[in-house]
């Protein structure tokens, strides 16, 4: 089943994000390689695709896991968690309808 991992950043997270980004992206690439990643990306802090120094307010990952517990465990071990990027993470089941 798919799960949505909805993460909210701490204030002024850009420096923290930059330091942990390579390891964060590596994990997402592994999900993609396994055919389990539906979509992933950050939420710009301002209304533009390239927010520059404004940074990001959070992230969304939708990926396939065996269970809610497995999705939660994956989210909890994200390098952004270890780096202190995320203030809050919510994991919910997700049903793909379109496209």
Z-matrix of the N, CA and C atoms (Angstrom, degrees):
N
C 1 1.450
C 2 1.524 1 108.96
N 3 1.329 2 115.09 1 152.47
C 4 1.461 3 119.69 2 175.89
C 5 1.521 4 110.18 3 -86.27
N 6 1.342 5 113.83 4 151.04
C 7 1.468 6 121.74 5 177.02
C 8 1.516 7 108.89 6 -135.12
N 9 1.334 8 115.94 7 139.44
C 10 1.461 9 122.17 8 174.63
C 11 1.521 10 108.00 9 -94.61
N 12 1.313 11 115.21 10 126.60
C 13 1.465 12 121.83 11 176.63
C 14 1.522 13 105.70 12 -110.07
N 15 1.328 14 115.09 13 108.01
C 16 1.458 15 122.33 14 -173.75
C 17 1.524 16 107.46 15 -109.39
N 18 1.319 17 115.55 16 113.98
C 19 1.466 18 120.74 17 -174.47
C 20 1.517 19 110.67 18 -114.86
N 21 1.312 20 115.92 19 140.83
C 22 1.462 21 122.83 20 176.83
C 23 1.517 22 108.66 21 -114.96
N 24 1.330 23 116.06 22 129.14
C 25 1.463 24 121.84 23 -178.45
C 26 1.523 25 112.60 24 -77.07
N 27 1.323 26 114.73 25 155.87
C 28 1.455 27 120.77 26 165.47
C 29 1.526 28 107.21 27 -70.30
N 30 1.308 29 117.72 28 165.37
C 31 1.464 30 120.94 29 175.79
C 32 1.524 31 109.99 30 -63.64
N 33 1.317 32 116.00 31 145.19
C 34 1.466 33 122.65 32 175.87
C 35 1.536 34 112.35 33 53.45
N 36 1.315 35 115.90 34 51.51
C 37 1.465 36 121.68 35 -174.22
C 38 1.528 37 114.45 36 -86.74
N 39 1.325 38 118.57 37 -5.07
C 40 1.462 39 120.90 38 -170.27
C 41 1.532 40 113.05 39 -56.56
N 42 1.311 41 119.14 40 -45.37
C 43 1.467 42 121.40 41 179.98
C 44 1.528 43 110.73 42 -63.44
N 45 1.331 44 116.57 43 -41.52
C 46 1.461 45 120.76 44 177.60
C 47 1.525 46 110.82 45 -63.39
N 48 1.326 47 116.05 46 -41.90
C 49 1.466 48 121.16 47 179.04
C 50 1.529 49 110.37 48 -60.49
N 51 1.313 50 116.03 49 -46.96
C 52 1.471 51 119.61 50 -176.91
C 53 1.522 52 111.39 51 -59.69
N 54 1.315 53 117.48 52 -38.94
C 55 1.466 54 119.64 53 -177.14
C 56 1.524 55 112.30 54 -70.13
N 57 1.318 56 117.60 55 -32.87
C 58 1.466 57 121.20 56 -176.18
C 59 1.529 58 113.41 57 -100.29
N 60 1.327 59 117.89 58 -4.27
C 61 1.466 60 121.00 59 -173.05
C 62 1.526 61 114.17 60 -59.10
N 63 1.328 62 120.80 61 -45.24
C 64 1.474 63 118.60 62 -178.74
C 65 1.534 64 113.16 63 -56.31
N 66 1.312 65 117.60 64 -44.13
C 67 1.464 66 120.84 65 -179.99
C 68 1.536 67 110.91 66 -69.59
N 69 1.326 68 116.93 67 -36.69
C 70 1.466 69 122.27 68 177.73
C 71 1.529 70 109.72 69 -62.75
N 72 1.315 71 117.21 70 -47.63
C 73 1.462 72 122.26 71 -179.52
C 74 1.529 73 111.04 72 -65.80
N 75 1.302 74 117.18 73 -37.14
C 76 1.473 75 121.16 74 178.77
C 77 1.533 76 110.83 75 -58.98
N 78 1.321 77 117.07 76 -41.84
C 79 1.461 78 120.36 77 178.62
C 80 1.525 79 111.62 78 -66.36
N 81 1.343 80 116.15 79 -39.06
C 82 1.461 81 119.40 80 177.58
C 83 1.528 82 110.82 81 -66.58
N 84 1.327 83 116.83 82 -38.58
C 85 1.466 84 120.67 83 177.51
C 86 1.529 85 110.43 84 -62.12
N 87 1.326 86 117.24 85 -35.96
C 88 1.463 87 120.40 86 178.04
C 89 1.527 88 110.72 87 -65.13
N 90 1.329 89 117.47 88 -42.96
C 91 1.463 90 120.47 89 175.81
C 92 1.524 91 110.57 90 -60.03
N 93 1.332 92 116.08 91 -42.57
C 94 1.468 93 120.91 92 179.45
C 95 1.533 94 110.14 93 -62.30
N 96 1.318 95 116.41 94 -45.94
C 97 1.466 96 121.92 95 -179.95
C 98 1.537 97 110.62 96 -58.92
N 99 1.314 98 116.48 97 -36.30
C 100 1.461 99 121.85 98 179.53
C 101 1.526 100 112.80 99 -80.39
N 102 1.346 101 117.32 100 -3.43
C 103 1.457 102 121.70 101 -179.86
C 104 1.517 103 113.78 102 74.74
N 105 1.336 104 116.78 103 23.46
C 106 1.460 105 121.36 104 -175.88
C 107 1.516 106 113.87 105 -106.51
N 108 1.324 107 118.59 106 -9.11
C 109 1.458 108 121.96 107 -176.00
C 110 1.524 109 110.38 108 -93.03
N 111 1.315 110 116.64 109 122.46
C 112 1.462 111 121.74 110 176.49
C 113 1.521 112 110.44 111 -89.65
N 114 1.339 113 116.39 112 -47.44
C 115 1.465 114 121.58 113 -178.19
C 116 1.528 115 108.80 114 -162.44
N 117 1.320 116 115.72 115 150.68
C 118 1.464 117 120.22 116 176.19
C 119 1.523 118 109.27 117 -157.13
N 120 1.310 119 116.11 118 143.99
C 121 1.453 120 119.82 119 175.53
C 122 1.514 121 112.03 120 172.67
N 123 1.336 122 115.38 121 166.96
C 124 1.463 123 120.75 122 -179.62
C 125 1.527 124 112.09 123 -90.50
N 126 1.317 125 114.78 124 162.47
C 127 1.466 126 122.63 125 173.21
C 128 1.531 127 107.53 126 -99.90
N 129 1.339 128 118.97 127 110.38
C 130 1.466 129 119.53 128 177.03
C 131 1.534 130 110.68 129 -58.55
N 132 1.315 131 116.12 130 142.15
C 133 1.467 132 121.09 131 -178.68
C 134 1.524 133 112.22 132 -71.83
N 135 1.335 134 116.46 133 -18.97
C 136 1.462 135 121.06 134 176.29
C 137 1.521 136 108.20 135 -129.37
N 138 1.311 137 116.90 136 166.95
C 139 1.463 138 122.93 137 -172.62
C 140 1.527 139 112.22 138 -78.92
N 141 1.329 140 115.25 139 70.84
C 142 1.457 141 121.82 140 177.60
C 143 1.532 142 107.70 141 -162.16
N 144 1.341 143 117.56 142 148.13
C 145 1.454 144 118.69 143 179.55
C 146 1.535 145 113.89 144 -67.40
N 147 1.331 146 116.93 145 -24.41
C 148 1.466 147 120.97 146 178.21
C 149 1.526 148 108.47 147 -121.43
N 150 1.339 149 117.50 148 92.23
C 151 1.457 150 119.84 149 -173.87
C 152 1.524 151 115.19 150 -78.10
N 153 1.340 152 117.69 151 -3.19
C 154 1.460 153 119.98 152 179.02
C 155 1.511 154 111.68 153 56.90
N 156 1.319 155 116.18 154 -134.24
C 157 1.466 156 121.75 155 -177.19
C 158 1.527 157 113.87 156 -67.44
N 159 1.345 158 117.60 157 -15.02
C 160 1.470 159 119.79 158 177.19
C 161 1.529 160 110.66 159 -67.32
N 162 1.327 161 116.12 160 -26.85
C 163 1.456 162 120.36 161 175.29
C 164 1.513 163 114.34 162 73.42
N 165 1.311 164 114.83 163 -147.83
C 166 1.453 165 121.82 164 -172.67
C 167 1.521 166 110.77 165 -130.70
N 168 1.337 167 115.22 166 155.38
C 169 1.465 168 120.18 167 -179.07
C 170 1.525 169 112.56 168 -104.85
N 171 1.320 170 116.93 169 -6.30
C 172 1.452 171 120.14 170 -179.44
C 173 1.515 172 110.96 171 165.65
N 174 1.327 173 115.28 172 -167.36
C 175 1.460 174 121.35 173 -177.26
C 176 1.521 175 110.62 174 -146.44
N 177 1.329 176 114.99 175 159.75
C 178 1.458 177 122.09 176 173.27
C 179 1.518 178 108.48 177 -131.28
N 180 1.312 179 116.53 178 130.04
C 181 1.462 180 123.00 179 172.34
C 182 1.515 181 106.11 180 -128.14
N 183 1.323 182 116.86 181 129.19
C 184 1.456 183 121.22 182 171.54
C 185 1.518 184 106.24 183 -120.55
N 186 1.331 185 115.10 184 117.80
C 187 1.461 186 120.62 185 -174.76
C 188 1.519 187 109.74 186 -147.70
N 189 1.330 188 113.91 187 162.70
C 190 1.456 189 121.01 188 -178.60
C 191 1.533 190 110.47 189 -91.86
N 192 1.328 191 114.61 190 132.22
C 193 1.460 192 122.01 191 176.80
C 194 1.519 193 108.27 192 -136.87
N 195 1.325 194 116.95 193 162.64
C 196 1.463 195 121.99 194 -179.87
C 197 1.523 196 112.88 195 -70.57
N 198 1.333 197 116.16 196 -25.73
C 199 1.469 198 120.07 197 -176.71
C 200 1.523 199 109.74 198 -162.18
N 201 1.323 200 114.75 199 167.33
C 202 1.461 201 120.24 200 174.79
C 203 1.523 202 110.17 201 -60.61
N 204 1.330 203 116.39 202 -41.28
C 205 1.468 204 120.09 203 179.42
C 206 1.525 205 111.13 204 -61.39
N 207 1.322 206 117.65 205 -39.25
C 208 1.469 207 121.01 206 178.60
C 209 1.525 208 110.73 207 -66.82
N 210 1.321 209 117.64 208 -40.24
C 211 1.467 210 121.40 209 177.48
C 212 1.525 211 110.84 210 -64.70
N 213 1.327 212 116.48 211 -42.26
C 214 1.464 213 120.83 212 178.80
C 215 1.526 214 110.88 213 -64.36
N 216 1.317 215 116.80 214 -40.83
C 217 1.470 216 120.31 215 178.84
C 218 1.523 217 110.80 216 -64.77
N 219 1.337 218 116.72 217 -41.70
C 220 1.465 219 120.69 218 178.11
C 221 1.532 220 109.60 219 -61.54
N 222 1.326 221 116.98 220 -45.57
C 223 1.466 222 121.37 221 -179.40
C 224 1.529 223 110.96 222 -63.55
N 225 1.310 224 117.10 223 -39.59
C 226 1.465 225 121.15 224 -178.16
C 227 1.526 226 112.61 225 -66.83
N 228 1.335 227 116.75 226 -24.13
C 229 1.463 228 119.58 227 -179.14
C 230 1.524 229 113.10 228 -98.95
N 231 1.325 230 116.63 229 13.07
C 232 1.472 231 120.91 230 177.58
C 233 1.530 232 109.77 231 -64.39
N 234 1.332 233 117.60 232 135.85
C 235 1.471 234 119.97 233 176.78
C 236 1.533 235 113.57 234 -55.86
N 237 1.321 236 117.47 235 -28.35
C 238 1.464 237 119.23 236 176.47
C 239 1.524 238 110.92 237 -66.02
N 240 1.323 239 118.08 238 -30.56
C 241 1.473 240 120.71 239 175.35
C 242 1.522 241 109.32 240 -66.09
N 243 1.331 242 116.57 241 -47.49
C 244 1.469 243 121.09 242 -179.43
C 245 1.527 244 111.53 243 -61.98
N 246 1.340 245 116.65 244 -33.25
C 247 1.467 246 121.17 245 -178.11
C 248 1.524 247 112.77 246 -82.90
N 249 1.327 248 117.48 247 -6.91
C 250 1.461 249 120.35 248 -179.95
C 251 1.508 250 114.51 249 81.67
N 252 1.336 251 117.45 250 19.09
C 253 1.474 252 121.46 251 -179.46
C 254 1.529 253 110.79 252 -69.90
N 255 1.323 254 115.98 253 -42.46
C 256 1.459 255 120.16 254 -172.80
C 257 1.521 256 112.66 255 -93.47
N 258 1.329 257 114.36 256 134.18
C 259 1.460 258 122.82 257 174.31
C 260 1.525 259 110.19 258 -90.07
N 261 1.343 260 116.16 259 -34.38
C 262 1.455 261 121.45 260 -175.75
C 263 1.523 262 108.91 261 -150.26
N 264 1.331 263 116.79 262 139.85
C 265 1.457 264 122.13 263 176.15
C 266 1.524 265 108.21 264 -132.39
N 267 1.332 266 115.34 265 128.49
C 268 1.455 267 122.25 266 176.95
C 269 1.520 268 108.09 267 -117.16
N 270 1.316 269 117.11 268 133.07
C 271 1.462 270 122.05 269 177.68
C 272 1.526 271 107.67 270 -119.96
N 273 1.354 272 115.25 271 126.49
C 274 1.466 273 120.70 272 -177.77
C 275 1.519 274 109.82 273 -135.13
N 276 1.330 275 117.47 274 148.52
C 277 1.456 276 119.38 275 170.45
C 278 1.534 277 109.22 276 -60.61
N 279 1.331 278 115.25 277 147.59
C 280 1.466 279 121.14 278 -176.78
C 281 1.524 280 108.64 279 -134.81
N 282 1.320 281 117.05 280 128.34
C 283 1.457 282 122.17 281 177.83
C 284 1.526 283 109.05 282 -105.37
N 285 1.308 284 116.57 283 119.01
C 286 1.464 285 121.36 284 177.71
C 287 1.527 286 108.61 285 -75.56
N 288 1.328 287 116.49 286 124.97
C 289 1.456 288 121.82 287 176.98
C 290 1.524 289 110.49 288 -113.91
N 291 1.305 290 116.91 289 -47.13
C 292 1.474 291 122.61 290 179.56
C 293 1.506 292 109.42 291 -134.18
N 294 1.255 293 121.94 292 152.91
C 295 1.466 294 127.91 293 -6.90
C 296 1.499 295 111.24 294 -78.13
